[in-house]
Every structure is written in structure tokens, then in C-alpha cells.
Amino acid sequence: MKTVDLFCGCGGLSLGLERAGFNVVLGMDFNEGAMSTYRKNLEHDAILSDLKDRDRTRALMRIYAPEVIAGGPPCQDYSSAGKRNEGGRASLTLEFADAVIYALPKVFIMENVEPAIRSETYRQANDLFRAAGYGLTQRVLDASLCGVPQKRKRLFVVGAIGYEDGWLNDVIEERLADQPMSVREYMGDEIDIEHYYRHPRSYKRRGVFSIDEPSATIRGVNREPSGTYTAHPGDVADPSHVSVRALTVNERSRVQTFPREFVWPEKLSKTALEQMIGNAVPVELGRFVGECVLQKLGLKKQPVKRERRKSQPKAVDEVVVAEDGSAELAAA
């Protein structure tokens, strides 16, 4: 199924959907660093674009005519840190909805943080989807039950034209793992430590974890333990007695289930790189949702063969819209 990924970031969801068997033809995002990384790792078109420019987005939907639209609108304004302020970037959920309703793909896949489900913006978007004929499945998925060694909970809204609400629930239940995946189970000999440190958001939370459990959510912040860290009752080891370090950038990308051969930018700052990795949809979580969709629709999985290419994919950053509404691409 021909797929466009809006808010594609560095490519976690796109890569997951490709692995599930979707034909991803376009990734769009407004972050230059993320798009540069995307272009280094995925074969198809990649466009630096702001979804708030509806004319441009609609022109791209006419050009690519997607059967599937996927994406994770920026979620900071829904998160606990954002105190559920529904201004700013939360409105991009409605821009995602506008793109879907304009293009009317057979299926859409929208990912966000769990608190979004209680927001007014989210309710408005769902009303628009239903009015356009989409049946909705709304699920908060624990990534550790979906092939990801991480206790990351994310909301997925998956719509399909002509289906009833809850249309995908039976397949999701069938495919969820019985037990969460641990870091050791996924990474094996790639990781040479037994315990690691994840900076807690408050003193009420532990900071030391075992590789024999799922990782806590990979966030955009990654710090080494300070000399003033006080052991928490929930810590699996006492950092004053055991050498404990934070996960490396590469280890964090692997916990996000990016493949070992994924190319991360060398010139990007460590802070920006950590943020990019933390913002991504885990590859195997995207694959899990994609495989559920294909199974429910009765479509045969056709894995994409990925080979190291000799040249960069086409980068298209200009969209020319004529007076009659037709559109064409101009190479960047």
C-alpha cells in the first residue's frame, strides 16, 4: 500500500511500516536535522515541509495519492511536561486530520502520547475522521509487548474507511506478546553491562535499571549519574557499590529498535541527537501496528528488501502549484 509519513522525524515509523510490507513513498517533516538523517537511511522522497501550510500539503497529497497516511504529530503540548496545553503544536493534530480528510486514504495511522486521548484537540480530530467515514481503533500500546525492549506507552489511532470503530482490536489482541521484552533479549551480546542509569524526572522515581527488564521510556534527555544521586528503593543495584553508567547513543538507538546499520549524523550535537532518538517511534512498534493492519485487511505481507545504496535518495523541497490547482515537484 502506497504510504506517506507525515511528521516522519528521523524515520522510525517509516522504517517500521516498510518492514511490515508497506510501500512508503514520501516522508515529510519540518526538522532539518531529522530530515537529513531520514534521507541518509531511507530510499524514497523526503520533503522538508510544514503541515501548517495546507495548500502545500494538499498539493503533495494530490501528487502522491497515498493509500495510507501515517504520522505522529508533535506531542509536547499533550505531555505531562507540557501540562496538556492544547495550543501550539497540539494543533498539528488537526493539520494531520485535514491531510487525511483531503486525501481520503484507505487507512491512516496516527501516533501520539497517552495523555492526548483526553484532549479536546484529539476529540475534534476524531469527530472529523468519523464524519469522513473512518472507523477508528484507539489503543494505548505498551511497546514492550510489541517487539520493543522498552516500557514505552503510546496512543495509536488507526482508521479505515468503511469499517466500524474497534475494527483492529481483535488482531492487536492476537498479536500482543504474553511477556514484555527485555533489553538483554533484544540486544544480546551487543550490550556489555548488567545495569544502567536513566536520569529520573523526580526523586520519587528510580534511576538504576537491569538489562533483564524492558528499558524505561527513551526520552530526549540522557545524563550520567551525578555524585549526589541518592539510591532509590526501587533501584536494582546501588550505584555507590556497582559501576553504573547511562546508555550510549548507539545503545539508546538500539533500544528504540533502529537497526545496527542505521546511519546517525556525525555533525549533530549529542543533545540534538539524543532528542531525535527519543522523539522517534520505535521501529518495531511501527512494524507491529503495520502488520496488524495488513493482516486485518487480508493483504499479504511483502517485506521490503533494503540494500546499501550508492547515492542519496531524491530530496524534493519545492512544490509548484498552478492556478488550476495542479501541482508538481521541483528538485531541491
Number of C-alpha atoms within 10 A of each C-alpha: 16 15 24 29 26 26 27 28 30 28 27 24 30 30 26 24 27 24 23 24 21 25 21 24 19 23 28 26 24 16 16 14 17 24 23 18 19 29 21 17 20 24 19 16 18 24 25 20 22 17 23 14 10 14 13 18 23 19 22 24 20 16 14 15 16 26 17 23 27 27 25 24 24 19 22 20 20 25 15 12 9 11 11 17 15 18 11 10 16 22 18 20 24 21 19 25 21 19 20 25 17 14 21 22 23 16 21 27 23 20 24 24 21 19 18 23 18 11 14 12 19 21 14 13 18 21 13 17 22 17 11 15 16 25 23 25 19 20 19 17 19 18 27 25 21 24 22 27 30 25 20 24 17 18 19 23 19 24 31 25 17 12 14 15 16 15 19 24 15 11 16 21 10 9 14 17 14 8 9 20 22 22 23 20 15 18 16 11 9 11 14 10 14 15 21 22 22 23 19 16 10 8 12 10 13 19 26 23 20 18 20 14 17 24 24 17 16 23 17 15 15 21 13 14 19 8 8 6 12 14 16 16 12 13 16 16 21 16 21 11 7 9 13 20 16 18 20 14 15 15 17 19 24 23 26 27 22 23 13 11 8 15 13 20 14 8 8 12 10 13 11 14 20 21 16 20 28 19 20 23 28 29 26 26 26 26 24 22 24 22 24 20 23 18 15 14 11 9 12 11 14 13 13 15 8 11 7 9 11 6 8 12 16 14 17 16 15 15 20 14 15 10 7 6 11 11 18 13 14 11 9 11
